Structure formats: structure tokens, C-alpha cells
């Protein structure tokens, strides 16, 4: 009886339509995962850019508010300490020249 089941499964796997059905199911789940990951990346990048703008104080351009000069190494180390784990998770590269690449 077990041998008949194995032979039946073997024959079903030979049919092209059964393979196509499996491949379609796998592709649908992968497509959903990629879309979700891309949404998550875009949301994080938006938050990340807001954090950088706030940290660099780009909005402090008034006459009596001095803009604090921070060097790139200090900014890079601070950003990596705060967001480094999340950047690695989403496979986003943040260079020492303060450039973001996907």
C-alpha cells in the first residue's frame, strides 16, 4: 500500500501541471513577501531621513541660532548606534560619506 502511494506521488510529480501549480503557489507567497519588505523599507527610510534631518539640525538656519558643526565620523557612529541593527535587517547600506544605498 505504501509503495502504491509512492508510485502515485511520483507520477503526479511528473505531470507538468502539478509542478506549475506548486511554482505558482510559491511565487505568490514570494511576491507578497517582497511587497511587504519593500513597504517596510520605504517606511523606515522616511523615518530615517527625518531622524537625520533632525540630528543634523538642517532646520536651524535662523540668524541667532548657530548651526552646530558635526563631523561625518561622529554622525556616522551615532546613526549606526541608533539604527544600525535595523539598517542591516532591511539590507540598507549607509556609508561613511553619509550616503544611503539600497
Secondary structure as UniProt FT lines:
FT   HELIX           2..14
FT   HELIX           16..56
FT   TURN            57..59
FT   HELIX           72..89
FT   TURN            90..91
FT   STRAND          93..94
FT   TURN            96..97
FT   STRAND          100..101
//
